[in-house]
Amino acid sequence: MSDPRSKSPSSTLDRRYAQIRETIERPPEQRPTTDHIDAIGEWLVGPARQLASGAAAFDEFSWRMLATGLPLLRVTMHGGTLHPQFLGVTLIWWRTTGQTQMTLISHEARESVAFRSNPVLRVRESGETLRRRLDVAAAELDFPVLHDLKAAGATDYLALPITSAFGGHYAVSFVSDRAGGFSDQEVTDMTRVAQRLSVVMDMHSLRSIANNLLSAYLGPMTGPRVLAGQIRRGQGDVITAVLWSSDLRGFTARSDRLPGERMIEILNALFDAQAKAIHAHGGEILKFIGDGLLAIFPIVDAGLAGVAARNALEAASETLDAVRLLVDEPVMAGEPPLKIVVALHVGQALYGNIGAADRLDFTVIGPAVNLVSRIEAIAKSLDLSIIVSDDFARAYGNPLASLGHHQLRGLATPHELFTPMRE
């Protein structure tokens, strides 16, 4: 383990804009002690591509570079990504902590002074190589991060542009704490081998972007299934799940009255409130349908149906509370409170690829899906926030208030519907 007294110097980027996603700490006995620059170059285009993540590859790269005798204190790599929440990714290795951290940088960071005044931004955008000696007077240092590095004992800073196969540049930086900094030969060696980093980083970046996009648009359970190859039309599984259908009341009148941009902001806040509760209780949103959404809480074992039902009902209750609190948010200024209805049903559905040959949707279909949408319509007519089916009530196993039997549109047999006691 690393010395607990060793700490990474503080970052100049506000931590509100950064989210640590992965931390790697290689055991001392697994850290290479000797290596050669040419061997590292060959490793980058071969075995490094078999490692589980970009962070793992970068961690091993940094230890290998240190093992050549380079006087390294810190190594970093910075690149962009394609993600609705995050602008880019940063990998940082410190010799003093023995750790590599992968951090995602949010889009909001772009407006911060710390982001705009970072030398890696210049390297990435202009393709410029930056070299700064740090064993000079503080007044001579032209970037804030260089002051942090100098305070940590650094003597030399080198930042290099690395061309990506997808266009643009990564930025790689090497920092020394040896008196006198890097030699000219060391700078040449680091520049030469760093160019091969793009091979492994492009591969991991592409994999990460695919995961990000599929998870954002399809969900964290569905996205990996598609990435794993379940992409043929008609391919799918019959699953048992709690089905969730929710809808905003009065959407049409409100959208007629408000500008489109304002309505989008309100819908985003509404969907955020629901998504947090659904995901926190093991559910997954399959699709947004106008002002409503369809979600599932999978039942992997018949004996766990009650657990899934309780999770779904707790998520519905938390959603209603969260939606009520939105009235205090700036986006709702001057607007009446939002009201939604949630319908829950337990049943089987086909979970897979449906659609045209060249335009598919990964979703659920079947009678159970139709039934839960009909229950949602009953919830509106009865002015109730949560209504559940008789199948849900049986799975749930706890007391619910009966609403009697109702004829659901398009279904021959009436169903007894229920609502939570507090409703």
N, C-alpha and C positions, 0 to 999 in steps of 0.2 A: 504493500500500500504506500501511497505517497505520504510525505511528512505532513501531518495535519496543520503544522504551523505555516506551510507554504500556501499562499493565496494568490490567485490571479489578480493582477492589477485591475482596478475598476474601469469599466468601459465608459466611453464618453456618450454612448447612445442610451437614451432613456429606456429603462427596462420595460416600460409599458409597451414599447414598440418591438420587443424581442421575446421570443418564446423558445426556450430550450427544448429540443425534441429528442436528442440522443446524447448520452455521455459515455465515453469509452475510457476505461482505465486498464491498460495492459499490465498484467503481473510482471514484476521485474525480471523473473526468470524467462519470460517470453519476449523480452526486448532484445533485438539484435545488438551485438557488441562490435561486430566488424562488418563492413560492406564496402561496395565500390560503386561509383557513379554510373558506370556503364551497366553494371548488374541491375541497378535500380531501374534504369531505362528499359531493359528487357523485361523486368518484372512488371512494369506498368502496362505494357502491351500484351501481357500474358496472364500469369497467375492472379494479378490484382483484380482482373475482371470477374474472377470467381468468388470474390468476397461478398458478404451478405449486404453490405451497404456502402454508400460513398464515404460515410464517416469512418467505417472500419478500414477502408482502403487508404484514406487520408492519414489516419492514425499510424498505420504501418509505414506509409511513405515517410512520415516525419521521423519516426524512430530509425528507419533505415538511413535517412540523410544524416542524422546525428551520428550513426555508427560509422560513417565514412571519415569522421574527424571534424566535420563542420562545426563551428562554434555557435550552435543554435540555441537561442532562448525561447523563441516563439516562431511558429509557422502558421499562416492563415491562408484560406482560399475563399473567394467571394464570387457568387454567381447569381443570376436571375432565376426565377421560376415562374410557372403559370399556375396561379392559385387565386381563388376569389378573395382570400384574406391576406395573403402574403406576397410581398414584392420580390424577395430574394432569400438566399440562404448563405450563412457564414459558417465556416469550419475553422476552429481555433485549437491548436495544439500548444501546450506549455510544457517545457522541460521541468519546470519547478513543481508543477502539480502532477505531472505524469498523466494528464488527461487530454482528451480531445472532446470538444463539445460542438454539436451541430445546433445552430440557432436559426430560426425563421424570423425574418424581418417583415413587419407589417407594412402595408401600403401607406399608412399614416406617417411612417418614419420619413418619407420623402420630403415632407415639409419642415422637418426639424433641422435646426442649425447643425447639430452633430452629424447628421447624415450628409448634408451638403458640404461640410468642411472636412470630410474624410478623404484621405489621399486615394483610397481604392476606387472611389467614384470616378476620379480623374483617369485612373488607369483603365477602368472598364469602359468609360465613354469615349476616351480619346486614343486609347491604345498606347499611352505614354508609359515609359519606364521611369520610375522615381527612385533615386538613391539619396539618402540623407544620413550624414554622420551625426550621431547623437551625443558624442563626447565633446560638445561645444557649448557655448553659453546658451542658456534657455531662450534668450531674446532672438537667437538665430533660427529657432525651430518654427516652421511656418504652418504646422498642422497641430491641432490640440492633442491628437493621439500620440504624437511624438513626445510631448511633455510627460504623458503617462508612462511611456516606455522608458524614457530617460530616468524617471523616478524609480523604475523597477530595476535599474542597473544596465539598461541596454546602451550599446555604443554605436550600432550601425543598423540601418533600415534599408531594405531593398524591396520594391514592389514591381512586379512584372505582369504585362498583359499576356494572357494565354488564349489563343484563338480557338473558338468553339466551332464544331462542324455545323452548328445551327445558326451561325452568324453571331457577331458581337464578340466580347471578350470576357473571360474570367480574369480575376486579379489574384495573384499569389504573392504573398509577402514573406520575407525571411528576415528575422531579427537576431542580431548577435549581441552577446554581453562580454565578449573577449576584448581586452584592451587592444585598441587599434582596429577593431572591427574585422570585416571580411577582407581577404586578399583579392587581388585582381583575378587570380586563377580560380578562387572559390566562387567569385561572381560569375565567371565564365561557365563553370561546372553547373552551378545552380540554374543559370539561364537555359543551358542546354537540356538538362533533364526535366526541368519544369514544363517544357513544351509538350512532353509526352503525357503529362497529367491529364490533358484534355481527352485522351482516349478513354480512360476509365471514368472520368467525371462526366463526359458526355453520355456514356452508357447509363450510369446511375442517375443522372439528371433526367434522361428520357423516361426511365422507369418511374422515378418519383413524380414527374409531371403526369404520366398516365394514371398513376394511383391517385394523385390529387384530383384530377378532373373526373375520373370515374366515381370517386367517393363523393365529390361535391354534387355531381349531377345524378348519380344513381343511388348513393348511400354507402356506408362503410361495410355493409354485409353483401349488398348486390354488386358493387363495383369490383371487388376481388373475384367474384364468380365470372364476370365478363372477362376480366384480365387473364383469368386462368384458362379461358378458351370456350366458355359456354356461350357461344354467340350465334349458333345456327337457329334460324327461324323454326318455331315449333318445338325447340328443345326446352325442356323445363321439368319441374318436379311438382307432384301434388304435395302440398304442405298443409298442416293444421296450424292455425294461428288465431289470435285475437285480431279482428279487423277493426280499424278505426276510420271513421269518416267524419270530418268536421267541416263546418261552413260558417261564414260570417253573416249575421243577419243585417238586413238593410243595406247591403253592399251596393245595389243598383242605384238607390236614391242618393247615397253618399258619393258614389263615383260620378254621378251626373252633376253634382254640385261642386265638387272639388277639382282643381287642376290635376292632370295625370301624374305629374311628378310628386305632388303631395300624397296622392292615393297610393303610389308605389311605396313611399316611405312608410305609410301606415301599414300596408300589407307586409312589408319587411319586418316591422316591429311585431306585428301579429304572428307571423310565421316563426320568428325568433322565439317568442314566448312559448309556442307550442313545441318547437323542435327541442328546446332545452329539456322540457318535461318528458317528452317522448324518448329521447336518447338516454336520459338519466335513468329511465326505468326499463331499458333493454329493448325499446322499439326502434323501428326504422321507417322513415318517411319514404314512400315509394314515388309519389308524385304530388305536385301542386296542381290543382284544377281551379283556375280562376282565383276565387277567394277562399277555396277550400283545399283540403289535403286528404290523401289516403295513406294510411300507415298500417304496419303489421307488428305484432308481438309474437314471434314464432313460438310454437309449443313443440319442443324437441322430443318430449316424452309425455304420454297420456297422463302419467301421474303428476306432471307439473302444470297441468292446465289451470289449476287454481292459482298457482303462483303467477302465471302470465296474466290471468284475469285480474288479480289484485294489482299487479304492476300497471296494467292499462287503466284501471279505474283511478288509481292514485295519480297517474300522469294526467288524466282528464281533470281531476280535482285541482291539481297544481296549475294546470293550464288556465282554468277559469280564474283562479286567484291572480295569476300573472297578467291575464288579459284585463282584469278589473284595474290593476295598478297602472296600466298603460295610460290611463286618463291623466296622470301626473307628468307624463313625458312631454318634452317640447313639441314633438311631432303631432301631439293631440291637442295643442293649444286651441281653445275655443270650440272644440269638437265634442259632441256627446259621447259617452262611454261606448266602447265596442262590446257587442254581445255575440257570442258564438254558441253553436250547438255541437255536441259530440255524440255520435252513435257508436256503440260497441256490439260486436257479435263474434261468436266463436264458430268457426267452420273450416271446411277444406276449400282450397283454391289451387288452381294451376299457377305456379310461380315460374315464369320463364319468358322467352322471347316471343313476342307477338308483333305483327305488323307487315309492312310491305317488304319485298325482297331486299330493297336498298335503304329502308328506313324502319328500324326496329325500336320497340319499347320493351324494357324488361320490367314486368309488372305482375299483378295477380288478376286473374279473371275467373268467372264461375258464378254459380247461383249465390254463394255466400257473399260475394262482393255486391251483387245486385241487391241482396236483402239488406245489407248494412246501409246502403244508400237510401233505400225506402224508409228505414227506421229514422234516418236523419230528417227526412221530410215530415214524419210524424212528430218529431221533437219540435220542429218549427210550429206546426199547427197547434200543439199543446202548450207552447210557450215554456218549454222546459230545456234546461241547459244540457242535461245528460240523460240519454235513454239507452237501455241495453235490451238485448233479445232474451228470450227464454233459454236458448242454448248458453248464452253468456251467464245467465243467472245460475244455471245448474253447475257450470264450471266454477263459478265464483264461490258458491257454497255458503255465503254469509247473507244475513237478512237484507232484502231490498223491498221497496214499496211497489206493489203491483199496480199497473195502469189498466188492467183488464186486457181483453183480446181485441186486436185490431186487424182489419183487413188491409193488407199491404198491396199497393198498386202492382198489378201484374202477377200476383201470387194467388193460388187457389185457396190455400189453407190460412186461416187467421192465426196470428201469433200473439202470445201473451207478452207484453212489454213491461219493463220495470224501470225504476229510477232510484238513485240513492236516497236514503231516508231524509237527508237534509234538503233534498229538492222539494 
